Amino acid sequence: MIRTETVKLSSLSGLAYKQKLTSGGAGLTIITPDDKAAYTINKRDGSTSPYGPVNSAVFTKRAIDEALELTRGLPYKKLGNVTKVYEDSHFDESPAQAESADEITSALVIESAEYKGFIAEYTDKNDKFSYQLMNRDLMKFADGSSVVGTMIADGASDGDISRYIVRSKAVSLAGSKSIDDDFLTVFIETFDSMNTRSAFKELGAFIRAKKSKSKR
């Protein structure tokens, strides 16, 4: 199962973690000693929708908001499913295993040197992945790249330029030779699903600004 580490909630006696859904995107799971609730997370605005039956009297908006906040920026790992939570907040966990082709692909990404390189490079002092640190570094790389300059001059799309930048930085941090297009797509989607909006939003705005400037 591809999920984040568990976090302890103060709004109720229970734990929460974020997981990648087999249908795509990110989900949120909250477990108490007596109940469990799951939610899908809207990538555009970070809002949640129940994923199956939910006892709203137990799983209040306050608990959901707290779970979202505490899991924001936590990196994904290949971990087992939390099957039972006890009053003292320790829990039982099933063995980790990929259950579908999509999960196998995601597992290959999160266990890769490229993913681990990004996590190590851009994790802040609070052990949260920092999108600000990542975007600043990617923009710095883009600003000094002659290849990016040529792509802008040649009219390359924003998406192609962004993918080149992310691919180049991932390869550089991992000390690897290259990554293929399918891997890169899942790599980018993984960071997107860790966030409530596009993980590379600032980079995209930076690229658009550079393209606009080059036309003057």
BELQUI-V119429 format. One record per residue. PHI is phi as a letter, one per 30 degrees, with the letter a starting at -180 (999 if undefined). PSI is psi in whole degrees, 0 to 359 (* if undefined). D_CENTER is the distance of its C-alpha to the mean C-alpha in Angstrom with 1 decimal. Layout:
BEGIN
phi=PHI psi=PSI d_center=D_CENTER
phi=PHI psi=PSI d_center=D_CENTER
END
This chain:
BEGIN
phi=999 psi=138 d_center=14.5
phi=c psi=110 d_center=10.8
phi=a psi=174 d_center=9.8
phi=d psi=172 d_center=9.4
phi=d psi=157 d_center=12.7
phi=d psi=151 d_center=15.1
phi=b psi=146 d_center=16.1
phi=d psi=133 d_center=19.7
phi=c psi=147 d_center=20.6
phi=c psi=341 d_center=23.8
phi=d psi=344 d_center=24.3
phi=a psi=167 d_center=25.2
phi=d psi=92 d_center=25.9
phi=a psi=180 d_center=22.7
phi=b psi=161 d_center=19.2
phi=b psi=155 d_center=15.8
phi=a psi=158 d_center=12.5
phi=c psi=142 d_center=9.4
phi=b psi=155 d_center=9.5
phi=d psi=130 d_center=8.9
phi=d psi=146 d_center=12.1
phi=d psi=336 d_center=14.7
phi=d psi=356 d_center=15.5
phi=j psi=154 d_center=12.1
phi=i psi=193 d_center=9.3
phi=c psi=149 d_center=8.2
phi=b psi=163 d_center=11.1
phi=b psi=131 d_center=12.5
phi=c psi=133 d_center=15.4
phi=b psi=130 d_center=18.1
phi=b psi=131 d_center=21.0
phi=c psi=174 d_center=24.4
phi=e psi=338 d_center=27.4
phi=c psi=352 d_center=28.8
phi=a psi=169 d_center=26.2
phi=b psi=144 d_center=22.7
phi=b psi=146 d_center=20.7
phi=b psi=148 d_center=17.6
phi=b psi=146 d_center=16.0
phi=d psi=152 d_center=14.1
phi=c psi=123 d_center=11.9
phi=d psi=121 d_center=13.1
phi=d psi=329 d_center=10.6
phi=d psi=317 d_center=13.5
phi=b psi=0 d_center=14.6
phi=i psi=5 d_center=12.5
phi=d psi=159 d_center=15.6
phi=c psi=154 d_center=16.0
phi=b psi=140 d_center=18.5
phi=e psi=139 d_center=20.1
phi=c psi=80 d_center=19.3
phi=j psi=184 d_center=22.8
phi=d psi=138 d_center=25.5
phi=b psi=132 d_center=24.6
phi=d psi=98 d_center=27.2
phi=d psi=343 d_center=26.6
phi=d psi=330 d_center=29.3
phi=c psi=311 d_center=27.2
phi=c psi=82 d_center=23.6
phi=d psi=168 d_center=24.4
phi=e psi=323 d_center=22.4
phi=d psi=317 d_center=22.5
phi=d psi=319 d_center=20.9
phi=d psi=315 d_center=18.1
phi=d psi=320 d_center=17.5
phi=d psi=317 d_center=17.7
phi=d psi=318 d_center=15.2
phi=d psi=316 d_center=12.6
phi=d psi=316 d_center=13.6
phi=d psi=333 d_center=13.6
phi=c psi=351 d_center=10.2
phi=d psi=128 d_center=8.6
phi=i psi=357 d_center=7.0
phi=d psi=133 d_center=7.5
phi=d psi=153 d_center=6.3
phi=d psi=150 d_center=6.8
phi=b psi=166 d_center=10.5
phi=d psi=104 d_center=13.3
phi=b psi=165 d_center=15.2
phi=d psi=167 d_center=17.9
phi=d psi=133 d_center=18.2
phi=d psi=119 d_center=19.6
phi=c psi=337 d_center=23.0
phi=a psi=135 d_center=25.0
phi=c psi=137 d_center=24.8
phi=c psi=168 d_center=28.0
phi=e psi=329 d_center=29.5
phi=d psi=9 d_center=28.8
phi=i psi=4 d_center=25.1
phi=d psi=164 d_center=25.2
phi=b psi=158 d_center=23.9
phi=c psi=147 d_center=24.6
phi=b psi=134 d_center=22.0
phi=d psi=160 d_center=22.5
phi=e psi=144 d_center=22.2
phi=d psi=132 d_center=18.8
phi=a psi=143 d_center=19.2
phi=d psi=134 d_center=17.6
phi=c psi=351 d_center=19.4
phi=b psi=169 d_center=19.0
phi=d psi=321 d_center=18.8
phi=d psi=319 d_center=15.3
phi=d psi=325 d_center=14.2
phi=d psi=316 d_center=16.3
phi=d psi=316 d_center=14.7
phi=d psi=320 d_center=11.2
phi=d psi=321 d_center=13.0
phi=d psi=323 d_center=14.7
phi=d psi=310 d_center=11.6
phi=d psi=343 d_center=10.1
phi=c psi=3 d_center=13.8
phi=d psi=159 d_center=14.6
phi=d psi=329 d_center=16.1
phi=d psi=313 d_center=14.0
phi=d psi=313 d_center=10.6
phi=d psi=328 d_center=12.5
phi=d psi=317 d_center=14.2
phi=d psi=315 d_center=11.4
phi=d psi=315 d_center=10.3
phi=d psi=321 d_center=14.1
phi=d psi=325 d_center=14.9
phi=c psi=23 d_center=12.7
phi=c psi=132 d_center=12.6
phi=d psi=184 d_center=15.1
phi=d psi=346 d_center=18.2
phi=c psi=12 d_center=16.7
phi=i psi=27 d_center=14.3
phi=c psi=143 d_center=11.2
phi=d psi=130 d_center=8.9
phi=c psi=110 d_center=10.9
phi=d psi=330 d_center=9.9
phi=d psi=312 d_center=13.7
phi=e psi=316 d_center=14.6
phi=d psi=309 d_center=12.5
phi=d psi=321 d_center=14.0
phi=d psi=317 d_center=17.4
phi=d psi=321 d_center=17.6
phi=d psi=322 d_center=16.7
phi=d psi=322 d_center=19.3
phi=d psi=317 d_center=21.7
phi=d psi=313 d_center=21.4
phi=d psi=320 d_center=21.9
phi=d psi=331 d_center=24.9
phi=c psi=6 d_center=26.6
phi=c psi=122 d_center=26.0
phi=d psi=329 d_center=29.1
phi=d psi=316 d_center=27.3
phi=d psi=318 d_center=25.1
phi=e psi=318 d_center=28.4
phi=d psi=319 d_center=30.1
phi=d psi=320 d_center=27.3
phi=d psi=315 d_center=27.7
phi=d psi=328 d_center=31.5
phi=d psi=0 d_center=31.4
phi=i psi=26 d_center=29.5
phi=d psi=152 d_center=26.3
phi=d psi=157 d_center=23.7
phi=e psi=317 d_center=20.9
phi=d psi=318 d_center=18.4
phi=d psi=322 d_center=20.4
phi=d psi=315 d_center=20.6
phi=d psi=316 d_center=16.9
phi=d psi=322 d_center=16.3
phi=d psi=316 d_center=19.1
phi=d psi=312 d_center=17.8
phi=d psi=317 d_center=14.4
phi=d psi=314 d_center=16.3
phi=d psi=317 d_center=19.0
phi=d psi=321 d_center=17.0
phi=d psi=316 d_center=15.0
phi=d psi=318 d_center=18.5
phi=d psi=313 d_center=20.1
phi=d psi=329 d_center=18.0
phi=d psi=345 d_center=18.3
phi=i psi=28 d_center=22.0
phi=c psi=177 d_center=21.7
phi=c psi=316 d_center=23.7
phi=a psi=165 d_center=21.5
phi=b psi=145 d_center=18.7
phi=d psi=172 d_center=19.5
phi=d psi=319 d_center=18.3
phi=d psi=317 d_center=16.8
phi=d psi=316 d_center=14.8
phi=d psi=321 d_center=13.6
phi=d psi=313 d_center=12.7
phi=d psi=324 d_center=10.4
phi=e psi=310 d_center=9.0
phi=d psi=317 d_center=8.4
phi=d psi=326 d_center=7.2
phi=d psi=316 d_center=4.5
phi=d psi=325 d_center=3.3
phi=d psi=318 d_center=4.9
phi=d psi=346 d_center=4.0
phi=d psi=341 d_center=2.2
phi=c psi=170 d_center=5.4
phi=c psi=3 d_center=8.7
phi=a psi=182 d_center=9.7
phi=e psi=125 d_center=9.4
phi=d psi=334 d_center=7.7
phi=c psi=29 d_center=11.0
phi=d psi=313 d_center=13.3
phi=d psi=322 d_center=15.6
phi=d psi=318 d_center=16.0
phi=d psi=318 d_center=17.0
phi=d psi=322 d_center=19.5
phi=d psi=317 d_center=20.8
phi=d psi=316 d_center=21.5
phi=d psi=322 d_center=23.3
phi=d psi=319 d_center=25.3
phi=d psi=322 d_center=26.4
phi=d psi=319 d_center=27.5
phi=d psi=319 d_center=29.4
phi=d psi=324 d_center=31.1
phi=d psi=340 d_center=32.1
phi=d psi=349 d_center=34.0
phi=d psi=* d_center=36.2
END
